[in-house]
Amino acid sequence: LGGRPRLPACARFEPFVPPSARLWGPSHIGVRCVEGGSWTMMVPVTVSVYGPALVADRPLAAGAAADPDSFRIDQVDLTAARGAPVADPAQLAGRALARPGGAGEPLRAQDLRVLQTVAAGDPVRIRLVGPGFTVSSDGFALAGAGEGQSLRVRTGTGRLLVGTVHDRVVEVKL
């Protein structure tokens, strides 16, 4: 027949959160009659949580530099975002867009990728850092990497090392 269920009258009811419920976005809460009837039912609800995020001012192409001037801070429904929205423009430094973005669309952390600053075969400066000393030498990158990423390098003597890229210098902690 459809429509609303016919439930016995209830003088007092109480809401409850089912054990498996996740109150984020579309969900359900329970309502049970505790005086005057004996029934329990589930009620669909939508929980929205708003917070700041960077939102594109215009359509943006994949691979474009993540320029802070292309975004504005706006309040967005965090429950509707598929992934963590980016709210701090400082997180755009040295990053490019991993996928195209539409105007008004919130920027998510997974939408950003590190710009490659070192390509495979590039000469690099290697800085070996140990307790109380630092030694530098020249070498070559064995792959591409960007700021803060791990990179395998080969020294002039053929030794393989792994370090972290900082301003085209690969720092290897000993």
Secondary structure by P-SEA (a helix, b strand, c coil): cccccccccccbbbbbbcccccccccbbbbbbbcccccbbbbbbbbbbbbbbbbbbccccccccccccccbbbbbcccccccccccccccccccccccccccccccccccccccccccccccbbbbbbbcccbbbbbbbbbcccccccbbbbbbcccbbbbbbbbcccbbbbcc
